[in-house]
Amino acid sequence: MQYDARMDDIVKQAMAKWPNVPACWGWLGLDARGNWWLRDAQAQASGGFASGKPGAKGSRVEHEKLAQFIARNYLADARGCWYFQNGPQQVFVELEATPWIWRAQWRDETLQLHAHTGDVLALTQVRAVLTDEQGAVYLNTAQGLGMVHTQDVLDVSQALERGLLPQPAELSSAQLEAQFGFVRSPAALDAAKP
């Protein structure tokens, strides 16, 4: 059994003790602002996580320690499906946008980047800056593709003007999943299996 170095020890122990627990689909979401959402059966029946339908997102995770626990145990499988390793169970995450949501903040003339998980990103780790037809800004990094939080687009544009980040390229939002190897709705992928 292979473990990620970021995983909590208690999660690794549970995986070793119960190696064959079935996965969970549709019960957890990550929105475009970096918030985790718990999606009970009623929320799932209301529509897809990113559908915009009332009640489809579920209940936002407000408990700070729970959000941090999810973030520390947030991983991807070989198909590009992101999940939270909850003890021995993989809880697949429905994505509103991308697997990573990047926050940007200027401190002492330096732009600092960090993910919704708390992971810090050096500017030198940004491989490309991308924009789509809706004006969303994305950073392609060694960790994968992440959308810049809407409140931080101005900070990223200032870094672009100063030459601190690669000049942006345009792409269609419809191409994101295929081009960057992630799955927005693992539940839909699972439901499509024969």
C-alpha positions in Angstrom: 0.0 0.0 0.0 1.3 3.4 -1.0 0.9 6.5 1.2 1.3 10.2 0.5 3.8 12.0 2.8 1.2 14.7 3.6 -1.4 12.2 5.0 -2.1 12.1 8.7 -0.7 9.1 10.5 -4.1 8.1 11.7 -5.3 7.9 8.1 -2.3 5.7 7.2 -3.1 3.4 10.1 -6.8 3.1 9.2 -5.9 2.3 5.5 -3.6 -0.5 6.7 -6.2 -1.9 9.1 -9.1 -1.7 6.6 -7.7 -1.8 3.1 -10.9 -2.6 1.1 -13.4 0.1 2.1 -15.6 1.1 -0.8 -15.1 4.7 -2.1 -17.7 7.4 -1.6 -19.0 9.5 -4.5 -20.7 12.9 -4.7 -20.6 13.7 -1.0 -17.9 16.3 -1.0 -17.3 19.4 -3.1 -14.7 22.1 -3.6 -16.0 25.4 -4.9 -14.2 28.1 -6.9 -13.4 30.0 -3.8 -11.6 27.2 -2.1 -14.4 26.1 0.3 -15.3 22.5 1.1 -18.9 21.5 0.9 -20.6 18.4 2.4 -23.4 17.2 0.1 -26.0 15.0 1.7 -28.5 12.9 -0.4 -30.9 15.9 -0.6 -28.1 18.2 -2.0 -27.1 15.5 -4.5 -30.7 15.1 -5.6 -30.9 18.8 -6.3 -28.3 18.6 -9.1 -24.6 18.5 -9.9 -22.3 20.4 -7.6 -21.4 23.0 -10.2 -24.9 23.2 -11.6 -25.8 26.4 -9.8 -29.2 24.9 -8.8 -30.5 25.9 -5.3 -29.3 23.5 -2.6 -27.0 21.5 -4.9 -23.8 22.6 -3.2 -24.9 21.3 0.2 -23.5 22.7 3.5 -20.2 24.6 3.6 -17.6 23.1 6.0 -17.3 25.8 8.6 -15.3 23.8 11.2 -11.7 24.9 10.7 -10.1 21.7 12.0 -12.2 19.6 9.7 -11.4 21.7 6.7 -7.7 21.4 7.6 -8.0 17.6 8.0 -9.6 17.4 4.5 -6.9 19.6 3.1 -4.0 17.5 4.5 -5.5 14.3 3.1 -6.5 15.7 -0.4 -5.0 13.6 -3.2 -5.6 12.6 -6.8 -5.8 9.1 -8.4 -4.3 8.0 -11.7 -7.4 9.1 -13.6 -7.2 12.7 -12.3 -10.1 12.3 -9.8 -9.4 14.2 -6.6 -10.4 12.7 -3.3 -10.2 13.2 0.5 -8.6 10.1 2.1 -11.0 9.8 5.2 -9.4 7.1 7.2 -9.6 4.0 5.0 -12.2 5.5 2.6 -11.7 7.6 -0.5 -14.3 10.4 -0.6 -14.2 11.7 -4.2 -14.4 15.5 -4.6 -16.8 17.3 -7.0 -14.9 20.3 -8.4 -16.7 23.6 -9.3 -13.6 24.8 -11.2 -10.2 23.2 -10.7 -8.4 20.9 -8.2 -6.5 23.9 -6.7 -7.7 27.3 -5.8 -4.8 29.8 -5.6 -4.8 32.8 -3.3 -2.3 35.7 -3.9 -1.2 38.4 -1.5 1.5 41.1 -1.7 3.9 41.3 1.3 6.9 43.5 1.2 6.8 43.8 -2.6 6.7 40.1 -3.0 3.6 38.2 -4.3 2.9 35.2 -2.1 0.8 32.4 -3.4 -0.9 29.6 -1.4 -3.6 27.0 -2.2 -6.9 26.4 -0.5 -5.1 23.6 1.3 -2.5 26.0 2.8 0.3 24.7 0.5 2.7 27.6 -0.4 3.7 28.1 -4.0 6.9 29.9 -5.1 6.5 32.2 -8.1 9.2 30.1 -9.8 6.9 27.1 -9.6 4.3 28.7 -11.9 4.8 27.1 -15.3 2.1 29.1 -17.1 -0.6 31.7 -16.6 -3.8 31.1 -18.5 -7.1 32.9 -19.0 -10.4 31.7 -20.4 -13.3 33.3 -22.2 -15.0 34.2 -19.0 -12.0 36.1 -17.6 -10.9 33.4 -15.1 -7.2 33.2 -14.4 -5.4 29.9 -13.9 -1.9 29.0 -12.7 -0.4 25.8 -14.1 2.1 24.5 -11.6 4.0 21.3 -10.7 1.0 20.4 -8.5 -1.4 20.8 -11.3 -3.8 23.5 -12.6 -5.5 25.9 -10.2 -7.8 28.8 -10.6 -6.9 32.1 -9.0 -9.5 33.2 -6.5 -11.5 36.0 -8.0 -10.5 38.4 -5.3 -6.9 38.0 -6.1 -6.9 38.4 -9.9 -5.8 42.0 -9.6 -2.7 41.0 -7.5 -1.8 38.4 -10.2 -2.2 41.0 -12.9 0.2 43.3 -11.1 2.7 40.5 -10.9 2.3 40.0 -14.6 2.9 43.7 -15.3 6.1 43.5 -13.2 7.3 40.4 -15.1 7.2 38.2 -12.1 5.0 35.6 -13.8 4.9 34.2 -17.4 2.8 36.1 -19.8 -0.8 34.6 -20.0 -2.0 32.4 -22.8 -5.7 32.0 -23.6 -7.6 28.8 -23.7 -11.2 27.6 -23.6 -12.6 26.6 -20.2 -14.1 23.5 -22.0 -10.5 22.3 -22.6 -9.3 22.5 -19.0 -10.1 19.0 -17.9 -8.7 17.2 -21.0 -5.6 19.4 -21.3 -4.6 19.3 -17.6 -5.7 15.8 -16.7 -8.3 16.3 -14.0 -11.9 15.2 -13.6 -14.5 17.8 -12.3 -17.1 15.2 -11.5 -15.8 11.9 -10.3 -19.4 10.9 -9.4 -20.5 11.4 -13.1 -17.5 9.3 -14.2 -18.4 6.6 -11.7 -22.0 6.6 -12.8 -21.0 6.2 -16.4 -19.1 2.9 -15.7 -20.9 -0.2 -17.1 
